[in-house]
Amino acid sequence: MAQPCPAQFLDPASETAAIERSVGSSAVARASGIVLTPPDLALQLAAATLPQSYTETLRVLDPACGTGRLLTAAARIAAERNISIEMFGVEHHQALADACREALPDAHITCADALAHTFPPDIDVVLMNPPYRGRMRTNNDAITTLTDALSTRFGDRLGPYADPAAGFMLLGLDLLSAGGRLGVIVPVSIVAARDAAQVRSALSRTCDTVTCWSAPAAFEAQVHTASLVMERRPESRDTPCPWPSMLASAAGVPLIDTIPAATIGAIATATADFRDEYYALRDHLVECDVCDNAVGLLTCGLVEPGLHLHGQRPARVLGTRWQAPGVRRASDIEQLLAQRLVPKVIVATQTPLIEAVADPEGQWLPVTPLIRVSPEDPDHLWRIAVSLFAPQASALALHRHFGAGRAPATLRLRAKDVEALPLVDDSPSLAAAIAALQSVTPASLIQAGHACAAAWGPFPDGLLDWWVSRLPRRLMGQ
Ligand SMILES: C[S@@+](CC[C@H](N)C(=O)[O-])C[C@H]1O[C@@H](n2cnc3c(N)ncnc32)[C@H](O)[C@@H]1O
């Protein structure tokens, strides 16, 4: 049945009243996974998911429809494209289902639990913005109930700690007919989370990703999201998940196509410490300038691209602020120090670019979550430093690991991810890059970036500008 158009989003006062009738307050609503999609984003997702034209009636479903924002957006886009649509929605809160019916009187809205519901067949488009764990974290009962229902339905297709949104993606996939499209808004962490790996592979095997983009937490969801639009293939085939790289491209991260064959792991070992090793330092912390023989300690906050700011910037270690943190040598940490006070490159985490600094003398003690990269042969240390400093390494890492950090385009590399990054070839331009990096200062960061990019090899237009735009402003005097 065609929806009379243009459909209107329900007025905010009616939506608020429906939410209050269903769960009480907006805080409880958020903790119950009820966060309505902003109309602009709903329209953007519907526009990207619906076909440009369709000769029959398009059957559109939202299995967690709330007050019907995504369905309303679909109705509006369909009207613009002259497409006739029939809409289906399921919502487990009666008051929200009623509000959705009010917004879309011709749609088929059912009040039911989507995870136990029998849906109509031949669905062409599934749109959804399901509940997320990040939004619900203050409501453990709701998370437990939902997680139990999802594991009953999907069993080991979902990892034990998978976000509920990943389970809803499997539901969306199950509901879609061949050639049908799924448009979802999910936490960006699903793109990288270990417990969503099976969901990623199920969707990559069965669907082509048509488009995707990520957005920092712009609405009350307080979760950085990724919008993914997929089309179900007639037949499954094994395909690596394209989302991290597609999301990186959508976020403007240049694509690197010249990639040295060797990896850092071929000549070095990357290691991340456990929290226990960090706590072992507790009784030995000192200010370096008041203790002879102290070992300087580096934290993530002190590491910058190519350099560190120990003694120039204060740092927090185990809850205390230090001007120049260090540890006093003592027998109970002797072994810990001996393993770490070796030539290495130290890599920070949760950074917009790879931020790594060489420690050729082995004089600095990195603390978790810093990663230390120790070459088998110390002569290779600067080659590793150049490989990590090269702007290509940061762009490539974002294409591989987009979504792993706290914010969408923030890097959080694991030790094995660092080992898998390319090692620049030993060429004449490597020597120039090493010289630039050995003497780098905040004022010469950009020149060092150019030299390391050249040592890596050819690079795409825009790479250096992109990299410079992500250098820490605090270092550049801005
Ligand atoms: C994030 S809101 C999105 C609502 C709407 N689709 C939108 O985009 O504005 C998720 C909705 O899913 C509903 N929901 C959660 N679990 C459900 C379930 N098992 N069955 C049906 N609806 C569910 C919630 O009540 C909530 O209204």
The ligand as an ORCA input file, in Angstrom:
! r2SCAN-3c Opt
* xyz 0 1
  C      17.804      3.190     19.035
  S      16.068      3.060     19.039
  C      15.716      3.455     17.367
  C      14.285      3.665     17.064
  C      13.956      4.058     15.628
  N      14.266      2.977     14.708
  C      14.711      5.304     15.212
  O      15.581      5.153     14.371
  O      14.438      6.406     15.717
  C      15.878      1.314     19.135
  C      14.462      0.847     19.333
  O      14.459     -0.568     19.369
  C      13.481     -0.971     20.306
  N      13.790     -2.364     20.676
  C      14.835     -2.790     21.426
  N      14.810     -4.135     21.529
  C      13.733     -4.547     20.831
  C      13.191     -5.826     20.569
  N      13.742     -6.948     21.068
  N      12.079     -5.896     19.803
  C      11.523     -4.765     19.302
  N      11.990     -3.544     19.534
  C      13.085     -3.424     20.281
  C      13.617      0.031     21.418
  O      12.456      0.078     22.245
  C      13.830      1.310     20.627
  O      12.627      1.955     20.357
*
